[in-house]
Amino acid sequence: MSILVVGGDSIDGIKERAQAGGHGCVEHWSGRKTRDLVKAIPKKTTAVVVVLDRVNHTLARKVRAEATRRGLPLFFRKRGRQLPLSGRTAFDLQDWLNHQE
């Protein structure tokens, strides 16, 4: 199982929670490189997280469209570092990680 994180400078919080939830591989696209616009989401990806700081609108739209087309769960975060430990929303990344096997 693999998670793709697009955007953000520091994704340590997401990596820690993903590994605790049994997801060994976390791939990170910085969103700052122009090559990121032509990349395709890897086939082994099971979920996509878009960190909204440092990602341009075009890349966010492209990733969202491809993830939706492939039926992948898609999560948006304001910042990579600030993942709350409590106070979850109905469809939250942490809930999804806890319920995956």
Summary of the structure (lengths in Angstrom):
residues: 101
radius of gyration: 12.6
end to end distance: 9.3
largest distance: 36.1
contacts: 292
relative contact order: 0.25
helix: 34%
strand: 21%
